[in-house]
Amino acid sequence: MAVSNPAQRKLIPAALGDMISFDEIYNRYAPQIFRVCMGYTNDAEQAKDLVQETFISVWKNLSNFRNQSQISTWIFRIATNNCLRAMEVAKRMPSAELPFNLAEVREESPEEKLNFLYQCIAELEETERIIISLVLEDLPQAEIATIVGLSNVNVRVKVHRIKEKLAQKFKAHGQFR
């Protein structure tokens, strides 16, 4: 996705601070956007596609950015909208359900635990997925509230409830002994 030709580099208006290139925006936010998309899809390839779609939208609409919020808030909102659209499409596709409680004897690796976390997040309601994904990216609750259109207090309550749901799923899976 990086633009290597200097003539193709799109510069961000000075209203956002110093002139920065699209490359710098992409390099700064792509890893975070990938993790948010993983929280929705639990599929690395689909998450990569969603990151690409997000930054294509950012590139195309950069001139329309109104500077009413931080650019990170705008980018995260684009990403969450892309994820929600992808989920709507996925709902229309038939899928085979696998049994959830399979007996597993061996200890899971950190990567497997992370994948299980993403699986649990993917099972949450849409708004909950958005919120917990943004919490995992260490965004301030005020910014999360702005992104999802809820009050700070409501976000704080939802974060607490989401963490309780995830803890229950981990306990059921044998993660917390």
Accessible surface in RSA format (square Angstrom, percent):
REM  Atomic radii and reference values for relative SASA: ProtOr
REM  Chains: A
REM  Algorithm: Lee & Richards
REM  Probe-radius: 1.40
REM  Slices: 20
REM RES _ NUM      All-atoms   Total-Side   Main-Chain    Non-polar    All polar
REM                ABS   REL    ABS   REL    ABS   REL    ABS   REL    ABS   REL
RES MET A   1    88.80  46.0  25.80  17.1  63.00 150.0  31.57  26.8  57.23  75.8
RES ALA A   2    70.10  64.5  45.60  70.4  24.50  55.7  45.95  64.7  24.15  64.0
RES VAL A   3    27.82  18.3  21.06  19.1   6.76  16.3  25.00  21.7   2.82   7.7
RES SER A   4   110.58  93.4  79.70 106.4  30.88  71.1  54.82 116.7  55.76  78.1
RES ASN A   5    68.35  47.1  63.30  61.2   5.04  12.1  20.48  49.3  47.86  46.3
RES PRO A   6   105.32  76.8  92.62  84.4  12.70  46.2  92.91  76.7  12.40  77.1
RES ALA A   7    95.71  88.0  52.49  81.0  43.21  98.3  65.18  91.8  30.52  80.9
RES GLN A   8   107.15  59.9  96.72  70.7  10.44  24.8  32.73  69.7  74.42  56.4
RES ARG A   9    96.96  40.7  79.63  40.6  17.32  41.2  14.69  20.1  82.27  49.9
RES LYS A  10    59.28  28.9  54.41  33.4   4.87  11.6  42.06  37.9  17.22  18.3
RES LEU A  11    99.93  55.7  78.27  56.0  21.66  54.5  78.27  55.0  21.66  58.3
RES ILE A  12     0.02   0.0   0.02   0.0   0.00   0.0   0.02   0.0   0.00   0.0
RES PRO A  13    70.97  51.7  63.74  58.1   7.24  26.3  70.97  58.6   0.00   0.0
RES ALA A  14    69.65  64.0  54.31  83.8  15.34  34.9  54.56  76.8  15.09  40.0
RES ALA A  15    75.09  69.0  38.40  59.3  36.69  83.5  52.58  74.0  22.51  59.6
RES LEU A  16    44.82  25.0  11.63   8.3  33.20  83.5  18.31  12.9  26.51  71.3
RES GLY A  17    42.36  52.2   0.00   N/A  42.36  52.2  37.73 103.5   4.63  10.4
RES ASP A  18   124.80  87.4 111.10 110.6  13.71  32.4  32.07  75.5  92.73  92.5
RES MET A  19   105.70  54.7  81.20  53.7  24.49  58.3  78.34  66.6  27.35  36.2
RES ILE A  20    32.28  18.4  31.39  23.4   0.89   2.2  32.28  23.2   0.00   0.0
RES SER A  21     1.51   1.3   0.90   1.2   0.62   1.4   0.90   1.9   0.62   0.9
RES PHE A  22     2.52   1.3   2.52   1.6   0.00   0.0   2.52   1.5   0.00   0.0
RES ASP A  23    17.01  11.9  15.87  15.8   1.14   2.7   8.66  20.4   8.35   8.3
RES GLU A  24    81.25  46.6  76.32  57.7   4.93  11.7  29.54  57.1  51.71  42.2
RES ILE A  25     0.38   0.2   0.05   0.0   0.33   0.8   0.38   0.3   0.00   0.0
RES TYR A  26    45.63  21.3  45.63  26.0   0.00   0.0  17.02  12.8  28.61  35.3
RES ASN A  27    97.56  67.3  78.93  76.3  18.63  44.9  30.10  72.5  67.45  65.2
RES ARG A  28   134.61  56.5 114.12  58.2  20.49  48.8  46.72  63.8  87.89  53.3
RES TYR A  29    22.09  10.3  22.09  12.6   0.00   0.0   8.70   6.5  13.39  16.5
RES ALA A  30    11.05  10.2  10.16  15.7   0.89   2.0  10.46  14.7   0.59   1.6
RES PRO A  31    66.42  48.4  58.50  53.3   7.92  28.8  66.06  54.5   0.36   2.2
RES GLN A  32    44.97  25.1  44.97  32.9   0.00   0.0   6.46  13.7  38.52  29.2
RES ILE A  33     0.00   0.0   0.00   0.0   0.00   0.0   0.00   0.0   0.00   0.0
RES PHE A  34    59.06  29.5  59.06  36.6   0.00   0.0  59.06  35.8   0.00   0.0
RES ARG A  35   102.25  42.9  99.18  50.6   3.07   7.3  42.68  58.3  59.57  36.1
RES VAL A  36     0.40   0.3   0.00   0.0   0.40   1.0   0.40   0.4   0.00   0.0
RES CYS A  37     0.00   0.0   0.00   0.0   0.00   0.0   0.00   0.0   0.00   0.0
RES MET A  38    15.65   8.1  15.65  10.4   0.00   0.0  15.65  13.3   0.00   0.0
RES GLY A  39     0.70   0.9   0.00   N/A   0.70   0.9   0.70   1.9   0.00   0.0
RES TYR A  40     7.43   3.5   0.00   0.0   7.43  19.3   0.00   0.0   7.43   9.2
RES THR A  41    25.01  17.8   2.32   2.4  22.68  54.1   8.01  10.8  16.99  25.7
RES ASN A  42    53.44  36.9  33.53  32.4  19.92  48.0   4.77  11.5  48.67  47.0
RES ASP A  43    64.79  45.4  59.21  58.9   5.59  13.2  18.89  44.5  45.91  45.8
RES ALA A  44    44.98  41.4  39.69  61.2   5.30  12.0  39.69  55.9   5.30  14.0
RES GLU A  45   110.79  63.6 110.55  83.6   0.23   0.6  57.43 111.1  53.36  43.6
RES GLN A  46    60.67  33.9  57.56  42.1   3.11   7.4  20.41  43.4  40.26  30.5
RES ALA A  47     0.00   0.0   0.00   0.0   0.00   0.0   0.00   0.0   0.00   0.0
RES LYS A  48   111.44  54.4 104.77  64.3   6.68  15.9  64.04  57.6  47.40  50.5
RES ASP A  49    78.27  54.8  77.41  77.1   0.86   2.0  15.13  35.6  63.14  63.0
RES LEU A  50     4.25   2.4   4.25   3.0   0.00   0.0   4.25   3.0   0.00   0.0
RES VAL A  51     9.85   6.5   9.85   8.9   0.00   0.0   9.85   8.6   0.00   0.0
RES GLN A  52    93.27  52.2  91.34  66.8   1.93   4.6  16.16  34.4  77.11  58.5
RES GLU A  53    86.59  49.7  84.00  63.5   2.59   6.2  33.34  64.5  53.25  43.5
RES THR A  54     0.00   0.0   0.00   0.0   0.00   0.0   0.00   0.0   0.00   0.0
RES PHE A  55     0.00   0.0   0.00   0.0   0.00   0.0   0.00   0.0   0.00   0.0
RES ILE A  56    66.43  37.8  65.95  49.1   0.48   1.1  66.43  47.8   0.00   0.0
RES SER A  57    30.27  25.6  28.70  38.3   1.57   3.6   6.65  14.2  23.62  33.1
RES VAL A  58     0.00   0.0   0.00   0.0   0.00   0.0   0.00   0.0   0.00   0.0
RES TRP A  59    77.28  31.0  77.28  37.4   0.00   0.0  51.07  27.2  26.21  42.5
RES LYS A  60   144.59  70.5 121.48  74.5  23.11  55.0  76.20  68.6  68.38  72.8
RES ASN A  61    55.94  38.6  55.94  54.1   0.00   0.0   8.25  19.9  47.68  46.1
RES LEU A  62     5.24   2.9   3.25   2.3   2.00   5.0   3.48   2.4   1.76   4.7
RES SER A  63    95.36  80.6  57.74  77.1  37.62  86.7  48.91 104.1  46.46  65.1
RES ASN A  64    99.30  68.5  82.48  79.7  16.83  40.5  29.32  70.6  69.98  67.6
RES PHE A  65    29.40  14.7   8.89   5.5  20.51  53.4   9.97   6.0  19.43  55.6
RES ARG A  66   182.39  76.6 154.81  78.9  27.58  65.7  58.82  80.4 123.57  74.9
RES ASN A  67    71.03  49.0  50.03  48.3  21.00  50.6  13.84  33.3  57.19  55.3
RES GLN A  68   144.78  81.0 104.41  76.3  40.37  96.1  46.54  99.1  98.24  74.5
RES SER A  69    40.91  34.6  25.12  33.5  15.79  36.4  27.59  58.8  13.32  18.7
RES GLN A  70   117.72  65.8 107.77  78.8   9.95  23.7  45.26  96.3  72.46  55.0
RES ILE A  71    17.86  10.2  15.35  11.4   2.51   6.1  15.35  11.1   2.51   6.8
RES SER A  72    12.25  10.4  12.13  16.2   0.12   0.3   7.59  16.2   4.66   6.5
RES THR A  73    10.43   7.4  10.43  10.6   0.00   0.0   6.96   9.3   3.47   5.3
RES TRP A  74    48.85  19.6  45.88  22.2   2.97   7.0  27.99  14.9  20.85  33.8
RES ILE A  75     0.00   0.0   0.00   0.0   0.00   0.0   0.00   0.0   0.00   0.0
RES PHE A  76     1.38   0.7   1.38   0.9   0.00   0.0   1.38   0.8   0.00   0.0
RES ARG A  77    73.74  31.0  73.74  37.6   0.00   0.0  39.75  54.3  33.99  20.6
RES ILE A  78    25.07  14.3  23.46  17.5   1.61   3.9  25.06  18.0   0.01   0.0
RES ALA A  79     0.00   0.0   0.00   0.0   0.00   0.0   0.00   0.0   0.00   0.0
RES THR A  80     0.00   0.0   0.00   0.0   0.00   0.0   0.00   0.0   0.00   0.0
RES ASN A  81    50.66  34.9  49.08  47.4   1.58   3.8   7.34  17.7  43.32  41.9
RES ASN A  82     6.91   4.8   4.90   4.7   2.01   4.8   1.22   2.9   5.69   5.5
RES CYS A  83     0.06   0.0   0.00   0.0   0.06   0.1   0.00   0.0   0.06   0.1
RES LEU A  84    35.80  19.9  35.63  25.5   0.17   0.4  35.78  25.1   0.02   0.0
RES ARG A  85   141.60  59.5 139.15  70.9   2.45   5.8  74.80 102.2  66.79  40.5
RES ALA A  86    18.22  16.7   9.34  14.4   8.88  20.2  16.30  23.0   1.92   5.1
RES MET A  87    20.79  10.8  18.65  12.3   2.15   5.1  19.78  16.8   1.01   1.3
RES GLU A  88    74.63  42.8  74.38  56.3   0.25   0.6  31.25  60.5  43.38  35.4
RES VAL A  89    71.08  46.8  70.94  64.2   0.13   0.3  70.94  61.6   0.13   0.4
RES ALA A  90    54.91  50.5  42.72  65.9  12.19  27.7  46.41  65.4   8.50  22.5
RES LYS A  91   136.27  66.5 101.31  62.2  34.96  83.2  80.22  72.2  56.05  59.7
RES ARG A  92   176.63  74.2 144.37  73.6  32.26  76.8  73.35 100.2 103.28  62.6
RES MET A  93   120.38  62.3 113.17  74.9   7.21  17.2  87.93  74.8  32.45  43.0
RES PRO A  94   131.20  95.6  99.74  90.9  31.46 114.4 111.22  91.8  19.98 124.2
RES SER A  95    90.95  76.9  56.65  75.6  34.30  79.0  45.21  96.3  45.73  64.1
RES ALA A  96    97.57  89.7  63.06  97.3  34.51  78.5  72.09 101.5  25.47  67.5
RES GLU A  97   154.82  88.9 125.11  94.6  29.71  70.7  60.03 116.1  94.79  77.4
RES LEU A  98   149.31  83.2 130.11  93.1  19.20  48.3 130.88  91.9  18.43  49.6
RES PRO A  99    89.79  65.4  70.85  64.6  18.94  68.9  83.09  68.6   6.70  41.6
RES PHE A 100    84.12  42.1  61.75  38.2  22.37  58.2  66.27  40.2  17.85  51.1
RES ASN A 101   121.97  84.1  90.52  87.5  31.46  75.7  36.57  88.0  85.41  82.6
RES LEU A 102   124.29  69.2 103.07  73.7  21.21  53.3 105.07  73.8  19.22  51.7
RES ALA A 103   109.73 100.9  66.03 101.9  43.70  99.4  77.65 109.4  32.08  85.0
RES GLU A 104    95.27  54.7  58.69  44.4  36.59  87.1  22.26  43.1  73.01  59.6
RES VAL A 105   154.30 101.5 121.36 109.9  32.94  79.4 126.10 109.6  28.20  76.5
RES ARG A 106   142.39  59.8 126.48  64.5  15.90  37.9  74.47 101.8  67.91  41.2
RES GLU A 107   119.53  68.6  96.02  72.6  23.51  56.0  64.98 125.7  54.56  44.5
RES GLU A 108    26.27  15.1  19.21  14.5   7.06  16.8  10.04  19.4  16.23  13.3
RES SER A 109    48.07  40.6  40.71  54.3   7.36  17.0  42.40  90.3   5.67   7.9
RES PRO A 110   114.76  83.6 107.57  98.1   7.19  26.1 110.29  91.1   4.47  27.8
RES GLU A 111   125.29  71.9 118.90  90.0   6.39  15.2  39.00  75.4  86.30  70.5
RES GLU A 112    54.64  31.4  50.41  38.1   4.23  10.1  31.51  61.0  23.13  18.9
RES LYS A 113    77.93  38.0  76.59  47.0   1.34   3.2  33.66  30.3  44.27  47.2
RES LEU A 114    87.94  49.0  83.61  59.8   4.33  10.9  87.28  61.3   0.65   1.8
RES ASN A 115    66.65  46.0  65.49  63.3   1.16   2.8  21.27  51.2  45.38  43.9
RES PHE A 116    12.11   6.1   9.29   5.8   2.82   7.3  11.47   7.0   0.64   1.8
RES LEU A 117    36.77  20.5  36.77  26.3   0.00   0.0  36.77  25.8   0.00   0.0
RES TYR A 118    18.93   8.8  18.93  10.8   0.00   0.0   7.93   6.0  10.99  13.6
RES GLN A 119    63.04  35.3  62.89  46.0   0.15   0.4  14.03  29.9  49.02  37.2
RES CYS A 120     0.00   0.0   0.00   0.0   0.00   0.0   0.00   0.0   0.00   0.0
RES ILE A 121     0.38   0.2   0.38   0.3   0.00   0.0   0.38   0.3   0.00   0.0
RES ALA A 122    28.05  25.8  15.91  24.5  12.15  27.6  15.98  22.5  12.08  32.0
RES GLU A 123    83.11  47.7  48.52  36.7  34.59  82.3  39.25  75.9  43.86  35.8
RES LEU A 124     7.87   4.4   2.60   1.9   5.26  13.2   5.44   3.8   2.42   6.5
RES GLU A 125   119.60  68.7 110.32  83.5   9.28  22.1  46.65  90.2  72.95  59.6
RES GLU A 126    53.54  30.7  50.35  38.1   3.19   7.6  18.87  36.5  34.67  28.3
RES THR A 127    54.13  38.5  53.19  53.9   0.94   2.2  18.44  24.8  35.69  54.0
RES GLU A 128    17.22   9.9  17.22  13.0   0.00   0.0   2.46   4.8  14.76  12.1
RES ARG A 129    17.21   7.2  17.21   8.8   0.00   0.0   0.37   0.5  16.83  10.2
RES ILE A 130     8.51   4.8   8.51   6.3   0.00   0.0   8.51   6.1   0.00   0.0
RES ILE A 131     0.00   0.0   0.00   0.0   0.00   0.0   0.00   0.0   0.00   0.0
RES ILE A 132     4.71   2.7   4.71   3.5   0.00   0.0   4.71   3.4   0.00   0.0
RES SER A 133     3.14   2.7   0.59   0.8   2.55   5.9   2.07   4.4   1.07   1.5
RES LEU A 134     0.00   0.0   0.00   0.0   0.00   0.0   0.00   0.0   0.00   0.0
RES VAL A 135    32.00  21.1  26.56  24.0   5.44  13.1  27.08  23.5   4.93  13.4
RES LEU A 136    87.80  48.9  63.43  45.4  24.37  61.3  66.19  46.5  21.61  58.2
RES GLU A 137    12.13   7.0   2.90   2.2   9.23  22.0   2.66   5.2   9.47   7.7
RES ASP A 138   129.76  90.9 102.75 102.3  27.01  63.9  33.47  78.8  96.29  96.0
RES LEU A 139    20.73  11.5  10.54   7.5  10.20  25.6  11.46   8.1   9.27  24.9
RES PRO A 140    81.48  59.4  69.78  63.6  11.70  42.5  81.48  67.3   0.00   0.0
RES GLN A 141    63.00  35.2  56.59  41.4   6.41  15.3  26.87  57.2  36.13  27.4
RES ALA A 142    55.85  51.3  49.81  76.9   6.04  13.7  50.18  70.7   5.67  15.0
RES GLU A 143    23.92  13.7  18.35  13.9   5.57  13.3  14.81  28.6   9.12   7.4
RES ILE A 144     0.17   0.1   0.17   0.1   0.00   0.0   0.17   0.1   0.00   0.0
RES ALA A 145     5.78   5.3   4.76   7.4   1.02   2.3   4.94   7.0   0.84   2.2
RES THR A 146    89.07  63.4  65.28  66.2  23.79  56.7  48.32  64.9  40.75  61.6
RES ILE A 147     6.21   3.5   0.00   0.0   6.21  15.0   1.59   1.1   4.61  12.5
RES VAL A 148    26.32  17.3   1.80   1.6  24.52  59.1   3.91   3.4  22.41  60.8
RES GLY A 149    63.87  78.8   0.00   N/A  63.87  78.8  34.73  95.3  29.14  65.3
RES LEU A 150    52.30  29.1  37.42  26.8  14.88  37.4  43.70  30.7   8.61  23.2
RES SER A 151    68.10  57.5  51.75  69.1  16.35  37.7  53.22 113.3  14.88  20.8
RES ASN A 152    72.78  50.2  68.04  65.8   4.74  11.4  17.45  42.0  55.33  53.5
RES VAL A 153    89.00  58.6  88.79  80.4   0.21   0.5  88.79  77.1   0.21   0.6
RES ASN A 154    56.94  39.3  52.75  51.0   4.20  10.1  10.80  26.0  46.14  44.6
RES VAL A 155     0.00   0.0   0.00   0.0   0.00   0.0   0.00   0.0   0.00   0.0
RES ARG A 156   127.72  53.6 126.43  64.4   1.29   3.1  51.90  70.9  75.82  46.0
RES VAL A 157    58.57  38.5  54.93  49.7   3.64   8.8  58.57  50.9   0.00   0.0
RES LYS A 158    60.13  29.3  59.29  36.4   0.83   2.0  14.38  12.9  45.75  48.7
RES VAL A 159     7.99   5.3   7.99   7.2   0.00   0.0   7.99   6.9   0.00   0.0
RES HIS A 160   109.35  59.8 106.63  74.1   2.72   7.0  73.10  75.3  36.25  42.2
RES ARG A 161   142.00  59.6 140.95  71.9   1.05   2.5  35.96  49.1 106.04  64.3
RES ILE A 162     0.63   0.4   0.63   0.5   0.00   0.0   0.63   0.5   0.00   0.0
RES LYS A 163   113.79  55.5 108.43  66.5   5.37  12.8  60.51  54.5  53.28  56.8
RES GLU A 164    85.32  49.0  81.12  61.4   4.20  10.0  33.74  65.3  51.57  42.1
RES LYS A 165    75.76  37.0  74.20  45.5   1.55   3.7  56.78  51.1  18.97  20.2
RES LEU A 166    15.74   8.8  15.68  11.2   0.06   0.2  15.74  11.1   0.00   0.0
RES ALA A 167    32.37  29.8  29.26  45.2   3.11   7.1  31.61  44.5   0.77   2.0
RES GLN A 168   120.16  67.2 114.89  84.0   5.27  12.5  36.65  78.0  83.51  63.3
RES LYS A 169    51.77  25.3  49.29  30.2   2.48   5.9  25.70  23.1  26.06  27.8
RES PHE A 170    26.57  13.3  26.57  16.5   0.00   0.0  26.57  16.1   0.00   0.0
RES LYS A 171   128.75  62.8 113.27  69.5  15.48  36.9  59.55  53.6  69.20  73.7
RES ALA A 172    74.89  68.9  37.04  57.2  37.85  86.1  50.11  70.6  24.79  65.7
RES HIS A 173    60.68  33.2  37.53  26.1  23.15  59.2  22.00  22.7  38.68  45.0
RES GLY A 174    24.54  30.3   0.00   N/A  24.54  30.3  23.24  63.8   1.30   2.9
RES GLN A 175    36.52  20.4  13.01   9.5  23.51  56.0   3.84   8.2  32.68  24.8
RES PHE A 176   110.34  55.2  92.15  57.1  18.19  47.3  95.75  58.1  14.59  41.8
RES ARG A 177   234.20  98.3 152.41  77.7  81.79 194.7 104.23 142.4 129.97  78.8
END  Absolute sums over single chains surface
CHAIN  1 A    10737.8       8832.1       1905.7       5875.4       4862.5
END  Absolute sums over all chains
TOTAL         10737.8       8832.1       1905.7       5875.4       4862.5
